[in-house]
Amino acid sequence: MKLTESQIKLICRYTDAYRIDREKLASYLEKHRTIKSEIFGYCSKVSRKGIGARGYCMYLDDEPMYTPVDRETFIRRIPFYFYQMPMGGDSRSGLSLIIPVQKKNSKNTEDYETFYSDLEWMLYDLGIPVAVICDYIRDQIAPEPAPQKDNPSGRFNIRLPSSIFHEGGLHGRSLFRQWRHYLHLCVENGWTDYTPSRFITAYNEALIRVGQKPVIYYPVKDYGTIFVKENDEMVCNGHFPCDQNGAPIMEWTAIRVKHPEGISYKSAKSQCGELRIKLGPKTLLYALNDEVNDDEEEDPYWEQVYAGPQTMEFDNEMLREFRLEKKMTQSKVAAAIGTSVRTYQKWESGETTPDGHFLLRLMNWLDIDNVQSLVKYIDFPDET
């Protein structure tokens, strides 16, 4: 079958002539009704051993990321198979940024067929350009590249999501799946804003509009740490939905705060940003803990992270737990910190509480590094 003029134009528009032999590509298509993965290596000018871009997404060499399709289907998908995104002075396959990467027993041909069908729908029905399809999500979560003047070597700094250095940060491939769902919800809701300025906010709004639960966003861990106290502020990083004024929508986060002096958040688009909670004397801070053991039938629970001084109440039961953990007797602890056994027993029973002088000695002797560990937990939610 001879290719039509419009099909030839499609090949020229979406293939890189430096890396793809367009004549070979067209010749193969004209000779075959079923297009196999061999076509990519056949028309690529770049050796498979080469480190440069091959002119197509290298994942297409393997099933099930690519399975044989009929000629018409293949031609419709040429914009995705071969599209190269500018990357400084070079280029990169756009499809490689969004294709679901195969993991053992996690993907099958049907999953990928749905993926490609959605790409066709986005391009041909919704009219979203291929460049936007491939780069919208990356642009949402990636910080801007470093200015060229700060890079005297002349090498291009590739934009990478800041959250890739944080455990629990958003990743492009999973977020692209949500964007596909969001676009279907747009059609259902009659919306036309296919590329909202803050995707994670718009996605939750779309979910709520159709009666589904919003996504709850968790703080991300930075080298194993979630919250850091800086003077009178508690600070954490994360991808948090914001309203039109840039204020975080806290009910869509795994953080709850009572009586803060103020809350601020700095982030562009859906990027990982810094959330600052200004602490006051009555501030209570909670984080939703969903790290439960799969073998245990436990539900996520709210964990108290901080209690302001006017909310603090000494936790006598925790004092006992720390002592037992150290396998010490009451008399040994009392002798070590310079008080009577009877006085110490009153602390553990809750009859009295240690003053600041003895509290410091207790923390030192029992290796308690945070006073919050001896603060009685106040249940959340608490309407008082």
C-alpha positions in Angstrom: 0.0 0.0 0.0 1.3 3.4 -1.0 1.4 5.9 1.8 -0.8 9.0 1.3 0.6 12.5 1.2 -0.8 13.3 4.6 0.8 10.1 6.1 4.2 11.2 4.6 3.7 14.6 6.2 2.9 13.0 9.5 6.2 11.0 9.4 8.2 14.1 8.5 6.6 16.1 11.3 7.1 13.7 14.1 10.4 12.0 13.2 14.0 13.3 13.6 15.7 13.1 10.2 19.1 13.0 12.0 18.2 9.8 13.8 15.4 8.2 11.7 15.7 7.1 8.0 12.3 8.3 6.8 12.5 6.5 3.5 13.1 3.1 5.3 10.3 3.8 7.7 7.9 4.6 4.8 9.1 1.6 2.8 8.5 -0.8 5.7 5.0 0.6 6.2 4.1 0.2 2.6 5.3 -3.5 2.6 3.7 -4.7 5.8 0.2 -4.9 7.1 1.2 -5.9 10.6 3.9 -3.7 12.1 6.3 -5.4 14.4 8.9 -3.9 16.8 11.7 -4.6 14.3 10.6 -1.5 12.5 12.3 0.7 15.0 15.8 -0.8 14.8 15.3 -1.0 11.0 14.8 2.7 10.4 17.0 4.1 13.2 20.3 5.6 12.1 21.7 5.2 15.7 23.4 2.0 16.7 21.7 0.3 19.7 25.1 0.5 21.4 25.1 4.2 21.0 24.5 6.3 24.1 22.5 9.0 22.1 18.8 9.1 21.5 17.8 6.5 18.9 15.0 8.6 17.4 12.3 6.5 19.1 11.5 5.4 22.6 13.8 2.5 23.5 11.1 0.9 25.6 9.4 0.0 22.3 11.9 -2.7 21.6 10.3 -4.9 24.2 6.8 -6.4 24.8 4.3 -5.6 26.3 5.3 -2.0 25.9 5.0 -2.5 22.2 3.1 -5.4 20.5 2.4 -5.8 16.8 -0.4 -3.6 15.5 -2.0 -3.0 12.1 -0.5 -0.4 9.8 -3.3 2.2 10.3 -3.0 2.0 14.0 0.8 2.3 13.9 0.6 5.4 11.6 -1.8 7.1 14.0 0.7 6.5 16.8 3.8 7.7 15.0 3.6 11.1 16.9 4.1 9.2 20.2 6.5 6.5 19.0 9.0 8.9 17.5 8.5 12.4 19.0 11.7 13.9 20.3 11.6 16.5 23.0 14.2 19.3 22.9 16.6 18.9 25.8 19.2 21.6 25.7 21.4 21.0 22.7 20.1 17.4 22.4 16.7 15.6 22.4 15.0 12.8 24.2 12.0 10.6 23.5 8.9 12.2 24.8 7.2 8.8 25.2 9.9 7.7 27.5 8.8 10.2 30.1 5.2 9.0 30.3 5.0 5.3 29.3 4.2 3.0 32.2 7.5 1.2 32.8 7.1 -2.5 32.9 7.5 -4.3 36.2 7.3 -8.0 36.7 3.7 -9.2 36.5 2.4 -5.6 36.8 1.5 -4.7 33.2 0.0 -6.6 30.3 -0.8 -5.9 26.7 -4.3 -4.7 27.6 -2.9 -2.1 30.0 -0.6 -0.6 27.3 -3.3 -0.7 24.6 -5.5 1.4 26.9 -2.5 3.8 27.4 -2.0 4.2 23.7 -5.7 4.6 23.0 -5.8 7.4 25.6 -2.8 9.1 23.9 -4.7 9.0 20.5 -7.8 10.4 22.2 -5.8 13.2 23.8 -4.2 14.2 20.5 -6.9 13.7 17.9 -10.1 14.3 19.9 -9.1 16.8 22.6 -6.5 18.5 20.4 -3.7 18.5 23.0 -0.4 18.9 21.2 2.1 16.0 21.5 4.7 18.3 23.1 2.2 19.1 25.8 1.1 15.5 26.3 4.7 14.5 26.9 5.8 17.4 28.9 2.9 18.8 30.9 3.3 16.6 34.0 7.1 16.9 34.0 6.7 20.7 33.9 4.2 20.5 36.8 6.6 18.8 39.2 10.1 19.8 37.9 11.9 23.0 39.1 13.2 25.4 36.4 16.7 24.6 35.1 19.7 26.4 36.5 20.5 29.6 34.6 23.2 29.1 32.0 25.5 31.7 33.6 25.7 29.5 36.7 26.9 26.6 34.6 30.2 27.6 33.1 30.9 24.2 31.6 28.2 24.8 29.1 26.4 21.6 29.9 22.7 21.7 30.0 21.1 21.0 33.4 18.2 18.7 32.9 15.1 19.5 35.0 14.5 16.8 37.5 11.7 16.8 40.1 13.1 18.0 43.4 11.0 15.3 45.0 13.0 12.5 43.5 15.4 13.1 46.3 12.7 12.7 48.9 10.9 9.5 49.9 7.2 9.7 49.0 7.5 12.6 46.4 5.3 12.6 43.3 6.7 10.9 40.2 5.8 11.7 36.6 4.6 8.3 35.5 2.1 7.8 38.3 1.0 11.5 38.0 0.5 11.1 34.2 -2.0 8.3 35.0 -3.9 10.7 37.2 -3.9 13.3 34.4 -5.4 10.8 32.0 -8.2 10.2 34.5 -8.6 13.9 35.1 -9.1 14.5 31.3 -11.9 11.9 31.3 -13.4 13.7 34.3 -13.1 17.0 32.4 -15.3 15.6 29.6 -17.8 14.2 32.2 -17.9 17.6 34.0 -17.9 19.7 30.8 -14.6 21.3 31.6 -12.1 22.5 29.0 -9.1 23.4 31.2 -7.0 20.3 30.2 -3.7 21.7 31.6 -4.5 23.5 34.8 -1.8 25.7 36.4 -1.9 23.5 39.6 -2.8 20.0 38.5 -3.0 18.3 41.9 -5.6 20.9 43.0 -7.7 20.6 39.9 -7.6 16.8 40.0 -9.1 16.8 43.5 -11.7 19.3 42.5 -12.7 17.1 39.6 -12.8 14.0 41.8 -15.1 15.7 44.3 -17.3 17.0 41.5 -18.2 13.4 40.5 -18.5 12.2 44.1 -15.1 10.5 44.5 -12.7 11.0 47.4 -9.9 13.5 46.9 -6.2 12.4 47.0 -4.6 13.0 50.4 -1.0 14.3 50.0 1.6 13.4 52.6 4.8 15.3 53.6 7.9 13.8 51.9 10.9 12.6 53.8 14.2 14.4 53.4 16.9 11.9 54.4 14.5 10.1 56.7 13.1 13.3 58.4 9.6 14.7 57.9 9.2 17.7 60.2 12.0 20.0 61.3 11.6 22.6 64.0 13.2 25.9 63.2 12.9 28.5 66.0 9.1 29.0 66.3 8.2 27.2 63.1 7.7 23.6 62.2 8.8 23.0 58.6 8.2 20.1 56.1 8.4 19.6 52.4 5.7 18.2 50.1 3.4 18.5 47.1 0.4 20.2 48.6 -2.8 21.4 46.7 -3.3 25.2 47.0 -6.2 27.5 46.5 -6.2 30.4 44.0 -4.2 32.6 46.5 -1.5 30.0 46.9 -2.6 28.9 50.4 -2.4 25.2 51.1 -5.7 23.3 51.3 -4.9 21.5 54.5 -7.9 19.1 54.4 -6.3 17.5 51.4 -3.1 16.9 53.3 -2.1 14.3 55.9 -1.4 17.2 58.3 -3.8 18.7 60.8 -3.0 21.8 62.8 -5.0 23.4 65.7 -4.4 27.0 66.8 -1.4 27.9 64.6 0.0 31.4 64.6 0.1 31.1 60.8 0.7 28.7 57.9 2.7 29.5 54.7 3.6 27.5 51.7 6.0 28.2 48.8 5.6 26.2 45.6 5.0 26.7 41.9 2.6 24.5 40.0 2.6 21.0 41.6 6.2 21.2 42.6 7.6 20.0 46.0 7.5 23.1 48.2 8.1 24.1 51.8 5.3 24.3 54.3 5.9 26.4 57.4 3.6 26.2 60.4 4.2 29.1 62.9 3.8 27.7 66.4 1.9 29.3 69.2 1.5 28.4 72.9 -1.7 26.3 72.1 -0.6 24.8 68.8 -1.2 21.1 68.2 0.2 19.4 65.2 -0.8 16.0 63.9 0.4 13.8 61.0 -1.6 10.9 59.5 0.5 7.7 59.9 -0.4 5.0 57.4 2.8 2.9 57.8 0.9 0.0 59.3 2.1 -3.6 59.2 0.4 -5.5 56.4 0.0 -8.5 58.7 -1.9 -6.3 61.2 -5.5 -5.1 60.7 -4.7 -1.5 61.6 -6.2 1.7 60.2 -4.1 4.8 59.6 -4.1 7.0 62.7 -3.3 10.6 63.6 0.1 10.9 65.3 0.8 13.9 67.5 3.9 15.6 66.3 4.0 18.8 68.4 2.1 20.2 71.4 2.5 23.8 72.4 3.5 24.6 76.0 0.0 25.5 77.1 -1.4 22.2 75.9 1.3 20.1 77.5 0.5 17.5 80.2 3.1 15.2 81.6 2.7 11.6 80.5 3.4 9.4 83.5 2.8 6.2 81.5 5.4 7.1 79.0 7.9 7.7 81.8 7.2 4.2 83.0 7.6 2.8 79.4 11.0 4.5 79.0 12.2 3.1 82.4 11.1 -0.4 81.5 12.7 -0.2 78.1 16.0 0.5 79.8 15.3 -2.4 82.2 15.8 -0.2 85.3 14.1 -0.3 88.6 12.4 2.7 90.1 14.9 2.9 92.9 17.8 2.8 90.5 16.3 5.8 88.5 15.5 7.7 91.7 19.0 7.2 93.0 20.6 8.2 89.6 18.8 11.6 89.4 19.0 12.4 93.2 15.5 12.0 94.5 13.6 9.6 96.8 12.0 6.4 95.5 8.6 7.6 96.9 8.9 10.9 94.9 9.7 9.0 91.8 6.8 6.6 92.3 4.4 9.5 92.5 5.6 10.7 89.1 5.0 7.3 87.5 1.5 7.0 89.2 0.5 10.5 88.1 0.1 11.9 91.6 2.7 14.6 91.0 4.9 15.7 88.1 8.6 16.4 88.1 9.8 20.0 87.9 12.1 21.2 85.2 15.2 20.4 87.2 14.3 16.7 87.6 12.7 16.5 84.1 16.1 17.3 82.6 17.8 14.6 84.7 15.2 12.0 83.8 15.6 12.8 80.1 19.4 12.5 80.4 19.4 9.2 82.3 16.7 7.5 80.2 18.0 8.8 76.9 14.9 10.7 76.0 16.0 13.2 73.3 12.7 15.0 72.8 10.5 16.5 75.5 7.5 15.8 73.3 8.0 12.1 74.1 6.9 12.8 77.6 3.9 14.9 76.6 0.5 13.2 77.0 -1.2 12.6 73.6 -4.3 14.7 72.9 -6.7 12.8 70.6 -7.5 14.2 67.2 -10.0 15.4 66.2 -10.7 17.5 69.3 -13.4 20.1 69.1 -12.5 21.9 72.3 
